[in-house]
C-alpha cells in the first residue's frame, strides 16, 4: 500500500461504495464494489486510483508510483534552455582557425543558443582596432546564412564584442 497525500484518491482513500473499474490494460471491467476492485489491484501488486469524480466514480488499476514519475517527467519542461556561448578571437587569427571556430558557433546557433563573438586586443594590437572590425565583418559574413547580429559590434576597452542570434 502506498502512502501519498497529494493527488487523486487512491486505494483506501476512495470514498464510494461502487466504482466503474478500468483494469491495467485499459479494458472496462464495469460497475463493481470498491473493496473488490481494491482486492483485484492488490492481487496484481498495483494501486486503485480514482480517475474522475462522478455520481459513480471511475477508478483505474495502475502502478501509482510509475504514474507520478511519468507525470513529473512530462511536466519537467524543455531539455535545452537557450544560453549564451562565447567564442574568442585575436585580431590576427588565421583564416582556417576562424572557420573552425565559426563552425562551432554555427553548431551552438543550431541548438538554439546565442553566440557572443569577442575579439580581444593585447599590447600593440590596441593601436590597430580596424583589424578587429575587419575580422568581425568576415565572421558576420560567414555566419550570415545561419545568424544575424543583434546589433553593431561594440568596443569595450580591449574587447570588440558582437552578439549573434539564430535567423528565423
Number of C-alpha atoms within 10 A of each C-alpha: 11 11 7 11 9 7 9 13 18 24 24 13 12 19 13 12 11 19 24 21 26 21 17 16 9 11 10 13 12 12 15 13 14 22 16 12 25 22 15 16 21 15 10 12 12 20 26 29 25 22 17 14 11 9 9 13 19 19 26 26 26 20 17 17 13 10 11 12 11 12 11 11 10 10 9 9 9 7 6 9 10 12 12 15 16 15 14 14 20 18 21 12 12 10 10 9 11 19 13 11 16 19 14 15 24 20 13 20 22 15 14 16 20 21 24 19 25 22 24 20 20 11 7 7 16 16 10 11 17 12 16 26 18 12 19 22 13 14 16 19 12 16 21 14 11 16 22 16 18 13 10 10 18 13 16 9 9 15 20 22 21 20 20 23 20 21 13 6
